[in-house]
Each structure stands twice: as structure tokens, then as C-alpha cells.
Amino acid sequence: MAKGMTTDARKKDTREKIELGGLIVKAGLRYEKRALLLGLLIEAAERTKGNEAERARLTKIGAEAFGHDGE
């Protein structure tokens, strides 16, 4: 954690990390190696950079997994 973070900022940071970890679980990737997970995320970031069609396709998949649009 960065020096000088307030208690509220630390709590917000912790909550965000917990929520992001929950996405890994929801995607069925809980038991995958961290290197694989990072590789998947790096590749996805590259594939979606400037590619609105791919972003829309993946957003639709994610929204369906959540059971609603917009997350």
C-alpha cells in the first residue's frame, strides 16, 4: 500500500481487490496458476486495445454471466 493512504482509501483498495478476485472465481479460474491468469489478462488487454467489436463481444459474455447488462 502506498504511504499516506487514508483508512478509507485502504478499505476501498481492499474491497476492490476482493471484488476482482471474485471475478476470477466466477469465471471458474480459481485453481489456475497465477502466471496463467496474468497471461490471460495481458492477452485480453492487448486484444481489446482499440478493438471496440472485441470489447463489445467480451462485455456481452460478462454481462450474461452476471445475469444483467452493464457491469
N, CA and C atoms as a LAMMPS dump frame, in Angstrom:
ITEM: TIMESTEP
0
ITEM: NUMBER OF ATOMS
213
ITEM: BOX BOUNDS ff ff ff
-5.0000000000000000e+02 5.0000000000000000e+02
-5.0000000000000000e+02 5.0000000000000000e+02
-5.0000000000000000e+02 5.0000000000000000e+02
ITEM: ATOMS id mol type element x y z
1 1 1 N 0.832 -1.183 0
2 1 2 C 0 0 0
3 1 3 C 0.877 1.247 0
4 2 1 N 0.407 2.256 -0.635
5 2 2 C 1.161 3.488 -0.73
6 2 3 C 1.186 4.191 0.618
7 3 1 N 2.326 4.835 0.899
8 3 2 C 2.433 5.628 2.115
9 3 3 C 1.412 6.747 2.076
10 4 1 N 0.836 7.055 3.213
11 4 2 C -0.072 8.178 3.292
12 4 3 C -1.501 7.879 2.895
13 5 1 N -1.806 6.622 2.58
14 5 2 C -3.195 6.287 2.244
15 5 3 C -4.04 6.404 3.498
16 6 1 N -5.199 7.002 3.356
17 6 2 C -6.105 7.107 4.49
18 6 3 C -6.747 5.748 4.75
19 7 1 N -7.339 5.63 5.906
20 7 2 C -8.028 4.388 6.247
21 7 3 C -9.125 4.096 5.23
22 8 1 N -9.889 5.121 4.848
23 8 2 C -10.952 4.922 3.861
24 8 3 C -10.386 4.483 2.52
25 9 1 N -9.267 5.056 2.113
26 9 2 C -8.641 4.681 0.838
27 9 3 C -8.157 3.242 0.896
28 10 1 N -7.598 2.819 2.021
29 10 2 C -7.143 1.432 2.177
30 10 3 C -8.325 0.473 2.118
31 11 1 N -9.407 0.835 2.775
32 11 2 C -10.603 -0.017 2.754
33 11 3 C -11.147 -0.137 1.337
34 12 1 N -11.188 0.975 0.622
35 12 2 C -11.678 0.957 -0.757
36 12 3 C -10.773 0.094 -1.631
37 13 1 N -9.463 0.227 -1.463
38 13 2 C -8.497 -0.56 -2.229
39 13 3 C -8.663 -2.048 -1.937
40 14 1 N -8.815 -2.389 -0.671
41 14 2 C -9.003 -3.781 -0.272
42 14 3 C -10.293 -4.346 -0.853
43 15 1 N -11.386 -3.591 -0.785
44 15 2 C -12.672 -4.04 -1.319
45 15 3 C -12.565 -4.29 -2.818
46 16 1 N -11.885 -3.381 -3.529
47 16 2 C -11.723 -3.536 -4.977
48 16 3 C -10.952 -4.81 -5.307
49 17 1 N -9.902 -5.095 -4.555
50 17 2 C -9.107 -6.308 -4.797
51 17 3 C -9.922 -7.564 -4.517
52 18 1 N -10.725 -7.537 -3.469
53 18 2 C -11.585 -8.674 -3.159
54 18 3 C -12.584 -8.899 -4.293
55 19 1 N -13.188 -7.823 -4.785
56 19 2 C -14.151 -7.938 -5.878
57 19 3 C -13.491 -8.477 -7.142
58 20 1 N -12.277 -8.02 -7.437
59 20 2 C -11.57 -8.512 -8.619
60 20 3 C -11.232 -9.991 -8.476
61 21 1 N -10.856 -10.411 -7.278
62 21 2 C -10.622 -11.834 -7.031
63 21 3 C -11.886 -12.65 -7.227
64 22 1 N -13.017 -12.072 -6.853
65 22 2 C -14.296 -12.738 -7.044
66 22 3 C -14.598 -12.989 -8.514
67 23 1 N -14.128 -12.101 -9.378
68 23 2 C -14.317 -12.309 -10.816
69 23 3 C -13.564 -13.54 -11.295
70 24 1 N -12.382 -13.762 -10.758
71 24 2 C -11.596 -14.951 -11.108
72 24 3 C -12.374 -16.203 -10.72
73 25 1 N -12.948 -16.192 -9.528
74 25 2 C -13.733 -17.336 -9.055
75 25 3 C -14.96 -17.526 -9.94
76 26 1 N -15.682 -16.441 -10.225
77 26 2 C -16.904 -16.515 -11.035
78 26 3 C -16.605 -17.059 -12.43
79 27 1 N -15.416 -16.765 -12.953
80 27 2 C -15.029 -17.235 -14.282
81 27 3 C -14.595 -18.702 -14.265
82 28 1 N -14.556 -19.324 -13.08
83 28 2 C -14.166 -20.726 -12.984
84 28 3 C -12.666 -20.942 -13.029
85 29 1 N -11.907 -19.9 -12.659
86 29 2 C -10.446 -19.976 -12.764
87 29 3 C -9.742 -19.985 -11.408
88 30 1 N -10.478 -20.288 -10.358
89 30 2 C -9.935 -20.225 -9.001
90 30 3 C -8.639 -21.022 -8.835
91 31 1 N -8.542 -22.185 -9.446
92 31 2 C -7.411 -23.067 -9.186
93 31 3 C -6.317 -22.998 -10.25
94 32 1 N -6.425 -22.039 -11.149
95 32 2 C -5.386 -21.876 -12.173
96 32 3 C -4.165 -21.169 -11.585
97 33 1 N -3.035 -21.408 -12.199
98 33 2 C -1.796 -20.769 -11.749
99 33 3 C -1.859 -19.27 -12.01
100 34 1 N -1.252 -18.518 -11.121
101 34 2 C -1.248 -17.058 -11.253
102 34 3 C -0.631 -16.61 -12.563
103 35 1 N 0.406 -17.314 -13.021
104 35 2 C 1.045 -16.931 -14.284
105 35 3 C 0.067 -17.067 -15.451
106 36 1 N -0.756 -18.103 -15.44
107 36 2 C -1.762 -18.275 -16.485
108 36 3 C -2.784 -17.146 -16.424
109 37 1 N -3.267 -16.845 -15.218
110 37 2 C -4.254 -15.78 -15.071
111 37 3 C -3.709 -14.449 -15.577
112 38 1 N -2.484 -14.142 -15.215
113 38 2 C -1.882 -12.89 -15.674
114 38 3 C -1.709 -12.901 -17.183
115 39 1 N -1.304 -14.025 -17.739
116 39 2 C -1.169 -14.142 -19.19
117 39 3 C -2.493 -13.924 -19.901
118 40 1 N -3.564 -14.506 -19.365
119 40 2 C -4.887 -14.311 -19.946
120 40 3 C -5.28 -12.839 -19.933
121 41 1 N -5.032 -12.179 -18.81
122 41 2 C -5.4 -10.768 -18.69
123 41 3 C -4.567 -9.879 -19.604
124 42 1 N -3.281 -10.162 -19.709
125 42 2 C -2.414 -9.376 -20.594
126 42 3 C -2.856 -9.548 -22.038
127 43 1 N -3.128 -10.784 -22.44
128 43 2 C -3.57 -11.021 -23.817
129 43 3 C -4.904 -10.34 -24.084
130 44 1 N -5.826 -10.422 -23.134
131 44 2 C -7.123 -9.773 -23.312
132 44 3 C -6.962 -8.264 -23.44
133 45 1 N -6.08 -7.682 -22.648
134 45 2 C -5.839 -6.235 -22.733
135 45 3 C -5.314 -5.865 -24.113
136 46 1 N -4.419 -6.661 -24.645
137 46 2 C -3.873 -6.401 -25.986
138 46 3 C -4.936 -6.579 -27.066
139 47 1 N -5.728 -7.646 -26.949
140 47 2 C -6.751 -7.944 -27.96
141 47 3 C -7.849 -6.89 -27.987
142 48 1 N -8.127 -6.275 -26.858
143 48 2 C -9.228 -5.317 -26.803
144 48 3 C -8.787 -3.873 -27.017
145 49 1 N -7.488 -3.638 -26.984
146 49 2 C -6.987 -2.276 -27.158
147 49 3 C -7.367 -1.761 -28.544
148 50 1 N -8.242 -0.771 -28.577
149 50 2 C -8.658 -0.186 -29.842
150 50 3 C -9.588 -1.052 -30.668
151 51 1 N -10.057 -2.161 -30.115
152 51 2 C -10.928 -3.082 -30.848
153 51 3 C -12.303 -3.083 -30.185
154 52 1 N -13.132 -2.146 -30.603
155 52 2 C -14.446 -1.996 -29.971
156 52 3 C -15.345 -3.212 -30.181
157 53 1 N -15.212 -3.876 -31.311
158 53 2 C -16.03 -5.066 -31.561
159 53 3 C -15.678 -6.171 -30.557
160 54 1 N -14.4 -6.377 -30.314
161 54 2 C -13.972 -7.407 -29.35
162 54 3 C -14.38 -7.013 -27.936
163 55 1 N -14.246 -5.734 -27.606
164 55 2 C -14.673 -5.259 -26.282
165 55 3 C -16.172 -5.511 -26.092
166 56 1 N -16.958 -5.203 -27.116
167 56 2 C -18.405 -5.403 -27.032
168 56 3 C -18.74 -6.88 -26.897
169 57 1 N -18.054 -7.731 -27.652
170 57 2 C -18.291 -9.176 -27.591
171 57 3 C -18.009 -9.712 -26.192
172 58 1 N -16.876 -9.331 -25.628
173 58 2 C -16.495 -9.815 -24.299
174 58 3 C -17.37 -9.213 -23.205
175 59 1 N -17.768 -7.958 -23.377
176 59 2 C -18.666 -7.322 -22.415
177 59 3 C -20.003 -8.051 -22.385
178 60 1 N -20.487 -8.467 -23.538
179 60 2 C -21.754 -9.204 -23.607
180 60 3 C -21.639 -10.535 -22.863
181 61 1 N -20.539 -11.23 -23.074
182 61 2 C -20.319 -12.501 -22.367
183 61 3 C -20.31 -12.265 -20.858
184 62 1 N -19.6 -11.239 -20.424
185 62 2 C -19.531 -10.934 -18.993
186 62 3 C -20.871 -10.531 -18.418
187 63 1 N -21.6 -9.702 -19.14
188 63 2 C -22.913 -9.265 -18.668
189 63 3 C -23.855 -10.448 -18.541
190 64 1 N -23.796 -11.358 -19.475
191 64 2 C -24.639 -12.56 -19.399
192 64 3 C -24.268 -13.412 -18.188
193 65 1 N -22.981 -13.487 -17.881
194 65 2 C -22.529 -14.243 -16.713
195 65 3 C -23.021 -13.598 -15.423
196 66 1 N -23.115 -12.278 -15.407
197 66 2 C -23.65 -11.576 -14.242
198 66 3 C -25.17 -11.674 -14.188
199 67 1 N -25.781 -11.948 -15.322
200 67 2 C -27.224 -12.041 -15.362
201 67 3 C -27.907 -10.732 -15.692
202 68 1 N -27.114 -9.725 -16.035
203 68 2 C -27.679 -8.429 -16.443
204 68 3 C -26.629 -7.637 -17.203
205 69 1 N -27.021 -6.571 -17.843
206 69 2 C -26.118 -5.739 -18.644
207 69 3 C -25.427 -4.687 -17.801
208 70 1 N -24.259 -4.246 -18.306
209 70 2 C -23.634 -3.047 -17.777
210 70 3 C -22.555 -3.19 -16.75
211 71 1 N -22.314 -4.363 -16.203
212 71 2 C -21.261 -4.491 -15.182
213 71 3 C -19.899 -4.49 -15.822
